Amino acid sequence: MEGWPRMENPVDALELLDARYADELVRNYAVNCLEEFSNDGLDDYLLQLVQVLFTPSPSSPLLFVSSSLISLFLQISGIKI
């Protein structure tokens, strides 16, 4: 995935976090792309990030919760732990 271009739109990266994309490498690529956007650029997508945190995927019937995705959500929302 290192050779893949970075996404210019957060919506494209969020789409790769949909349950239809079960491959963990693809989902990690999407999270890495989201991490490159500014907090201000992701403010409008907090609801979608929360939905992704609690969306089951075919490879994980319970919850797909990436620690880097949780960190990204907390950073954007301004929640300090």
C-alpha angles and dihedrals in degrees: 000000000000090000093052115106119247116255119249095203126055090214090066092052092046090053089060088057091061116116089251088074105065097163108111092211091057091048092048089050089054092050091049090052091049090051089062093061120088120252089247089054091054100042091096091056102054093109091053091048090053091049090051091051091060102035115112116227128205091251092048112037092188114046132326103218116166114195090219090052091050090049090050092050092049092048093051095045092049094237111153121207 
